[in-house]
Amino acid sequence: MTRSLEEFKDALSDNLSLDAVLDKIGLQQKRTGASLILPVVGIFAAGALVGGLLGLLFAPRSGRALRAQIKDKVGHVRGRVQEEMGDTDMTHA
């Protein structure tokens, strides 16, 4: 009988956490204020960071700056397409 009791204790300690054992007997650990507030503060901070980054990303620009940016991007894409077309022509020749 002692052997089966020891096996039961080992199985309990290996498979269950403290929260699981307390839950089985109808109890729970006392939560502190910090354990309740810190996740909320972390989520708020992450949301503020994402919101700030999106605000910077979508911030309006002057018309002149926006046109210059579009012109640069179109020129860059055009150059890459011409390079690819040139590389394709050379590989098929």
C-alpha positions as CSV (number, residue, x, y, z in Angstrom):
1,M,0.0,0.0,0.0
2,T,2.9,2.4,0.7
3,R,4.2,1.9,-2.8
4,S,0.9,2.9,-4.5
5,L,0.7,6.0,-2.2
6,E,4.2,7.0,-3.3
7,E,3.3,6.4,-7.0
8,F,0.2,8.6,-6.5
9,K,2.2,11.4,-5.0
10,D,4.8,11.2,-7.8
11,A,2.1,11.3,-10.4
12,L,0.4,14.2,-8.7
13,S,3.6,16.2,-8.5
14,D,4.6,15.5,-12.1
15,N,1.3,16.1,-13.9
16,L,-0.4,18.9,-12.0
17,S,0.5,22.5,-11.3
18,L,-0.3,24.2,-8.0
19,D,-3.3,25.9,-9.7
20,A,-4.6,22.6,-10.9
21,V,-4.4,21.0,-7.5
22,L,-6.1,24.0,-5.8
23,D,-8.8,23.9,-8.5
24,K,-9.4,20.2,-7.8
25,I,-10.2,20.9,-4.1
26,G,-12.1,24.1,-4.9
27,L,-9.6,26.7,-3.9
28,Q,-7.6,29.3,-5.9
29,Q,-4.5,31.4,-5.3
30,K,-5.0,34.9,-4.0
31,R,-4.4,37.4,-6.8
32,T,-2.4,40.6,-6.1
33,G,-3.2,44.0,-7.5
34,A,-0.1,43.9,-9.7
35,S,-1.0,40.5,-11.3
36,L,-4.4,42.0,-12.3
37,I,-3.1,45.5,-13.5
38,L,0.1,44.6,-15.2
39,P,-1.4,42.7,-18.2
40,V,-3.9,45.6,-18.8
41,V,-1.1,48.1,-18.7
42,G,1.0,46.0,-21.1
43,I,-1.9,45.7,-23.6
44,F,-2.6,49.4,-23.4
45,A,1.1,50.2,-24.0
46,A,1.2,47.9,-27.0
47,G,-2.0,49.4,-28.4
48,A,-0.6,52.9,-27.9
49,L,2.6,52.0,-29.7
50,V,0.8,50.4,-32.7
51,G,-1.6,53.4,-32.9
52,G,1.3,55.8,-32.8
53,L,3.1,53.9,-35.6
54,L,0.0,53.8,-37.7
55,G,-0.5,57.5,-37.2
56,L,3.0,58.3,-38.4
57,L,2.5,55.9,-41.4
58,F,-0.8,57.5,-42.5
59,A,0.1,61.1,-41.6
60,P,-0.9,63.5,-44.4
61,R,1.9,65.1,-46.4
62,S,1.9,68.2,-48.4
63,G,0.9,67.8,-52.1
64,R,4.4,68.5,-53.3
65,A,6.0,66.0,-51.0
66,L,3.4,63.3,-51.8
67,R,3.9,63.9,-55.6
68,A,7.6,63.6,-55.2
69,Q,7.3,60.4,-53.2
70,I,5.0,58.9,-55.8
71,K,7.3,59.9,-58.6
72,D,10.3,58.3,-56.9
73,K,8.5,55.1,-56.2
74,V,7.2,54.9,-59.8
75,G,10.7,55.6,-61.2
76,H,12.1,52.9,-58.9
77,V,9.5,50.3,-60.0
78,R,10.0,51.3,-63.7
79,G,13.7,50.7,-63.3
80,R,13.3,47.3,-61.7
81,V,10.8,46.2,-64.4
82,Q,13.3,47.4,-67.1
83,E,16.1,45.5,-65.4
84,E,14.0,42.3,-65.2
85,M,12.9,42.7,-68.8
86,G,16.5,43.1,-69.9
87,D,17.6,40.1,-67.8
88,T,14.7,38.0,-69.4
89,D,15.7,39.0,-72.9
90,M,19.3,38.0,-72.3
91,T,18.4,34.6,-70.8
92,H,16.2,33.7,-73.8
93,A,18.6,34.9,-76.5
